[in-house]
């Protein structure tokens, strides 16, 4: 995990995500994110709220080198599936 140097005022307000949190649960992640009161002085939770293993673009195309036309077609197919 990457660490950042934060000012003391921020460090006092930061908390980490609770032990036992399941980052595969979107519902749990959403509930945890909604706990923070943007208008108050509540602790700010940091950590991995949600994580999903999804295939990357390269995994959806052929292993060989694609021509520009083939690559553009592959991009169109991926985008078509997302709409």
N, C-alpha and C positions, 0 to 999 in steps of 0.2 A: 504494500500500500504506500502511495506517495504521501509524504508529510509536507505540510506548508507551515511557514512561520506566520503566526497570527498575533495581532495585538492582544494584550491581556483582557481588554473589555470584551472582545469576541470570544476568547477562550473561556471566560466565565459563563457565557451563554450557550456554549456548544455541548451537546451530548451525543453519544454514539447510538446507533440503532441497537435496540435491546437484544440481548442474547436469546437465541432460539428463534429469531426472525427468519422466515423462509423467503428468500429473495425470488423464488419461483412463483410466489403467490402475488398476483396483481392486486387482489382485493386487500391483502395485508399491507402492501406497499402504499396503495392509495389511502387507506385509513391512517397510516403513520404520517404521510405527507399532509393530510388534512388536520392533524393535531396542532400544528403550529399556528399561533394566532399572529397574523401579520400586523395587527394593531396593538399588540401587547408586548410584554417583556418575557415571553416564554422561552425556554431553552430551544435551540435550533438543532434538530437531529441531522447528523451527517453519517454517511455510509452508503452501502449498496441497498437501495430500496427495492429495486426490481431488476432481474436479470433473466434473459431468455436466450437460449442457444438457437440461433437461426442460421441457415446457410447464407454464406456471403455470395456476392455476385459472381465471383470467379468459380464458385462451386456449382453454379447453375449453367455455366457455359462449357463448351467442349475443352478438353485439356490441351488441345493443339492451339497453335497461334491462329487467330481469326483475322480474316480480312476486315477492312473498314466496314464494308457493306454487311458482313456477317455479324460483326460486333454491334452495329447500329440496329440490326434486326433483333438480336438477342436483348438489347436494352429495351426496344419497343415491346417485346413479349413480356419481359419482367414488369414493366410499367403497366401494361394492359391488365396483368393479373392483380395489380394493386388498386385498380380503380373500380 
